[in-house]
Amino acid sequence: MGVNFKDIIPKSPIKLEDLNGKIIAIDAYNAIYQFLSIIRQPDGTPLKDSTGKITSHLSGLFYRTSNLVEMGLKPVYIFDGKSPALKAEEIERRRQAKVHAIAEYEKAAAAGDIAKMRTYAQASTTMKDYMLDDSIKLIELMGLPWVQAPSEGEAQAAYMTRKGNSDYCASQDYDSLLFGAPKLLRNVTISGRRKVPGKNMYIDITPEVAELSKILSFCKLSHEQLVDVGILIGTDFNPDGIKGIGSKTALKLIKEYGTIEKAVLHIKDAKFTVDPVEIKNIFLQPKVSDDYKMEWKEPDQQGIVDFLCGEKEFSEERIQKALERMNIGNKKQKSKTSLEKWFT
């Protein structure tokens, strides 16, 4: 779900090719779900190998990541650990939504409605253990680092960026900002032309950056107050927020009254199922770790071919072309590093 900040915070378009040499901490679960959801046949069927195992996530992970490396970016993937107990309600809501989507998919299939089949198939996307294992294996074969977060991946990515170990966080969700990410990149893994769900129209999705310092200055808020705004709207830890309170109203209330505790006194029938202080602590004092090492290596080209082509039945011609592009990006990195050493 993520907090809905899209109407109240400033964002700027950005060209990924201008981020040559920058380290990007990518929310791995967020990206993999996007690949699983989007990379499908017209009727919603995901890519599969001959054993019936889904490979859509590997297709997205390999080709999109190779594009990023070609542009000179240095990706590091951050994987979620154990979710906070307060996220249980949101996890159950998502499970129920998938169950409903599966039932609706069957109805659409029986009616031969291809468009609805794809829509409901996307909504029923589920992550299996083997998908995570395969994703980590591919990331390692590509010579890229990955980090296991103790809890929320977005919190770990934000922490690493604040420390200066990465330059940007990358996720579709704005929660990274609540966790204190200085710079959030969106549309890194899904940029391009995309169909609007349920409508016969397409939109262009381009990368954009949201900078926390600019957001706080624009909204005239502190970071803690931004978290309060998010809680009023609804987060993964209180999905419903306060009934009838949207992003603009929430922002107005916190700017006027200063804190969520004072603001709720002026909201009719305001009710929280969870103590806002508990939610604030998740964002302001998240579980993070310093137990990680980031090292970029040359991709194991033969290993990638054996895995993706030999095991997962990808086209070797396409894989080889993508590997060639990765090599171009790696050469850019080496050239840039050599120049930096020369002038420092």
C-alpha positions in Angstrom: 0.0 0.0 0.0 2.4 2.7 1.2 1.4 6.2 2.3 -0.4 8.3 -0.3 1.7 11.5 -0.6 1.5 12.0 -4.3 -0.7 15.1 -4.1 1.2 17.1 -1.5 4.9 16.7 -2.0 7.1 18.2 -4.7 8.9 15.8 -7.1 11.2 16.4 -10.0 11.8 14.4 -13.2 15.3 13.0 -13.4 17.2 11.1 -16.1 18.8 7.9 -14.9 21.7 8.3 -17.3 22.6 11.5 -15.3 23.2 9.3 -12.2 26.4 7.7 -13.6 28.4 6.4 -10.7 25.6 6.8 -8.1 24.8 4.0 -5.7 21.1 3.2 -5.7 19.6 1.2 -2.7 16.6 -0.6 -4.3 13.7 -1.9 -2.3 14.0 -5.5 -3.6 10.5 -6.7 -2.7 8.9 -3.7 -4.2 10.8 -4.1 -7.4 10.2 -7.9 -7.7 6.4 -7.4 -7.1 6.4 -4.9 -9.9 8.1 -7.3 -12.3 5.7 -10.1 -11.3 2.7 -7.9 -11.8 3.6 -6.2 -15.0 5.5 -8.8 -17.0 2.6 -11.0 -18.3 0.8 -12.2 -21.4 -2.2 -10.2 -22.5 -4.5 -12.6 -20.6 -2.5 -12.1 -17.4 -0.5 -15.3 -17.6 3.0 -14.7 -16.2 6.2 -16.0 -17.9 7.0 -19.6 -17.0 9.6 -22.2 -17.7 8.6 -25.7 -18.9 8.3 -26.9 -15.3 5.6 -24.3 -14.6 7.7 -22.1 -12.4 7.2 -18.4 -12.9 10.1 -16.4 -14.3 8.6 -13.0 -14.8 10.6 -11.6 -11.9 13.8 -12.9 -13.3 13.1 -11.3 -16.7 12.4 -7.9 -15.1 15.3 -8.2 -12.6 17.9 -9.1 -15.2 16.9 -6.8 -18.1 16.0 -3.8 -16.0 19.1 -4.1 -13.8 21.4 -4.6 -16.8 19.9 -1.3 -18.2 20.8 0.5 -15.0 24.3 -0.9 -15.0 24.7 0.1 -18.6 23.8 3.7 -17.7 26.6 3.6 -15.0 24.4 3.2 -11.9 25.5 1.0 -9.1 22.4 -0.9 -7.8 22.3 -2.7 -4.4 19.2 -4.6 -3.5 17.7 -4.5 0.0 15.5 -7.4 1.1 12.8 -7.2 3.8 13.3 -9.0 7.1 10.6 -9.7 9.7 7.7 -7.3 9.4 6.7 -5.3 12.5 3.7 -6.8 14.3 1.6 -3.7 13.5 1.8 -4.7 9.8 -0.2 -7.8 10.3 -3.5 -6.1 9.5 -2.2 -4.8 6.2 -0.7 -8.2 5.3 -4.0 -9.8 5.9 -5.8 -7.1 3.9 -3.5 -7.8 1.0 -4.1 -11.6 1.3 -7.9 -11.1 1.2 -7.5 -8.8 -1.8 -5.6 -11.5 -3.6 -8.2 -14.1 -2.8 -10.9 -11.8 -4.2 -8.8 -11.1 -7.3 -8.3 -14.8 -8.0 -12.1 -15.4 -7.8 -12.7 -12.5 -10.2 -10.0 -13.8 -12.5 -11.9 -17.1 -12.8 -15.1 -15.3 -13.7 -13.3 -13.1 -16.3 -11.7 -16.3 -17.8 -15.1 -18.0 -18.0 -16.5 -14.9 -19.8 -13.4 -14.7 -22.1 -12.7 -11.1 -21.0 -9.0 -10.8 -21.7 -8.6 -7.3 -20.3 -10.2 -8.2 -17.0 -8.2 -11.4 -16.8 -5.0 -9.4 -17.0 -6.2 -6.8 -14.4 -7.2 -9.5 -11.9 -4.1 -11.6 -12.5 -1.9 -8.6 -11.7 -3.9 -8.0 -8.5 -3.4 -11.6 -7.4 0.4 -11.4 -7.6 2.0 -13.5 -4.9 5.7 -13.9 -4.0 6.9 -17.5 -3.5 10.0 -18.6 -1.6 11.7 -19.9 -4.8 11.2 -16.5 -6.4 13.3 -14.9 -3.7 15.9 -17.6 -3.8 16.2 -17.3 -7.6 16.3 -13.5 -7.4 19.2 -13.5 -4.9 21.1 -16.1 -7.0 20.7 -13.9 -10.1 21.8 -10.7 -8.3 24.9 -12.5 -7.1 25.7 -13.8 -10.6 25.4 -10.3 -11.9 28.1 -9.2 -9.5 25.8 -7.0 -7.5 25.6 -6.6 -3.7 22.4 -7.3 -1.7 21.6 -6.6 1.9 19.3 -8.4 4.3 17.3 -5.9 6.4 16.4 -7.0 9.9 12.9 -5.6 9.3 11.5 -3.2 6.7 13.8 -3.0 3.6 12.8 0.7 3.0 14.0 1.5 6.5 17.4 -0.2 5.9 17.8 1.6 2.5 17.0 4.9 4.1 19.5 4.3 6.9 22.2 3.4 4.4 21.5 6.5 2.4 21.6 8.7 5.5 25.0 7.2 6.3 26.3 8.0 2.9 26.7 4.3 1.8 24.2 4.9 -1.0 23.2 8.1 -2.9 19.5 7.3 -3.4 16.7 5.0 -2.2 14.6 3.5 -5.0 11.0 2.4 -4.3 7.5 3.1 -5.6 6.3 3.7 -2.1 6.7 7.0 -0.3 7.2 5.3 3.0 11.0 5.7 2.4 10.6 9.4 3.2 8.9 8.6 6.5 11.9 6.4 7.3 14.1 9.4 6.7 15.4 8.7 3.2 17.2 11.9 2.0 16.5 11.2 -1.6 13.8 8.9 -3.0 13.8 7.7 -6.6 10.6 6.5 -8.1 9.8 4.7 -11.4 13.4 3.3 -11.5 12.3 -0.3 -12.2 9.0 0.4 -14.1 9.7 3.4 -16.3 8.2 3.3 -19.8 4.7 3.2 -21.2 2.1 1.5 -19.0 -1.6 0.7 -19.4 -3.9 2.3 -16.8 -5.6 -0.5 -14.9 -9.2 -0.9 -16.0 -9.0 1.7 -18.8 -8.1 1.6 -22.4 -5.4 4.2 -22.2 -1.7 4.4 -21.6 0.5 6.8 -19.7 4.3 7.5 -19.8 6.0 6.7 -16.5 9.3 8.5 -16.1 11.8 8.5 -13.2 11.4 11.2 -10.6 13.2 12.2 -7.4 11.7 13.4 -4.1 14.2 15.1 -1.7 13.2 15.0 2.0 14.8 18.4 2.8 12.9 20.1 -0.1 9.7 18.4 1.0 10.0 19.5 4.6 10.8 23.1 3.5 7.9 23.1 1.0 5.4 21.8 3.5 6.9 23.8 6.4 7.1 20.6 8.5 9.7 18.7 10.5 10.4 15.1 9.7 8.3 14.0 12.7 5.4 16.1 11.6 5.6 14.5 8.1 5.3 11.2 9.8 2.2 12.5 11.7 0.7 13.5 8.3 1.3 10.0 7.0 -0.3 8.4 10.0 -3.5 10.5 9.6 -3.7 9.5 5.9 -2.9 5.8 6.6 0.3 3.7 6.5 1.1 0.0 6.3 0.8 0.0 10.1 -2.6 1.7 10.2 -4.1 1.1 6.7 -7.3 3.0 7.3 -5.8 6.2 8.8 -8.6 8.5 10.0 -11.8 8.1 8.1 -12.5 11.1 5.8 -8.9 12.5 6.1 -7.0 12.8 2.8 -3.5 14.0 2.2 -4.3 17.7 1.9 -6.5 17.8 5.0 -3.9 15.9 7.0 -1.2 18.3 6.0 -3.4 21.3 6.9 -4.2 19.8 10.3 -0.6 19.1 11.3 0.5 22.5 10.1 -2.2 24.1 12.2 -2.0 22.1 15.4 1.7 20.9 15.3 1.2 17.3 16.3 -1.1 14.4 15.6 -2.0 14.3 19.3 -3.4 17.8 19.2 -4.8 17.5 15.7 -7.1 14.5 16.6 -8.8 16.7 19.2 -10.2 18.7 16.3 -11.3 15.8 14.2 -14.9 14.6 14.7 -15.1 10.9 15.7 -11.3 10.4 15.2 -10.4 6.9 16.2 -7.2 5.0 16.1 -7.0 1.2 16.3 -3.3 1.5 17.0 -1.5 4.0 19.3 0.0 6.6 16.9 3.1 6.7 19.1 3.8 3.1 18.3 3.6 3.8 14.6 5.8 6.9 14.9 8.5 4.8 16.7 8.6 2.4 13.7 9.4 5.2 11.4 11.6 7.3 13.6 13.4 4.5 15.4 13.3 1.6 12.9 15.2 -1.7 13.2 18.2 -1.4 10.9 21.6 -3.1 10.7 25.2 -2.2 10.1 26.0 -5.8 9.2 26.4 -5.4 5.5 29.1 -5.2 2.9 28.8 -3.6 -0.5 31.0 -4.8 -3.3 30.4 -4.7 -7.1 32.1 -7.4 -9.1 32.3 -8.5 -12.8 29.2 -10.5 -13.7 29.6 -14.2 -14.0 28.6 -14.3 -17.6 28.7 -18.1 -18.1 26.9 -18.6 -14.8 24.1 -16.2 -15.9 23.8 -18.0 -19.2 23.7 -21.4 -17.5 21.1 -20.2 -15.0 18.8 -18.1 -17.2 19.2 -20.1 -20.5 20.0 -23.5 -19.3 17.7 -23.7 -16.3 15.0 -21.1 -16.9 14.9 -21.3 -20.7 15.6 -17.7 -21.6 16.7 -16.7 -25.1 20.6 -16.9 -25.0 20.8 -14.3 -27.8 18.9 -11.7 -25.7 20.8 -12.6 -22.6 24.2 -12.1 -24.4 23.1 -8.8 -25.7 22.2 -7.6 -22.2 25.5 -8.8 -20.9 27.3 -6.8 -23.5 25.4 -3.7 -22.3 26.4 -4.5 -18.7 30.0 -4.7 -19.8 29.7 -1.2 -21.3 28.4 0.1 -18.0 31.2 -1.6 -16.0 33.8 0.0 -18.3 32.2 3.4 -17.6 32.6 2.7 -13.9 36.2 1.8 -14.2 36.9 4.8 -16.4 35.2 7.1 -14.0 37.0 5.6 -11.0 40.4 6.0 -12.7 39.6 9.7 -13.5 38.6 10.3 -9.9 41.8 8.8 -8.6 43.8 11.0 -11.0 42.2 14.3 -9.9 42.2 13.5 -6.2 
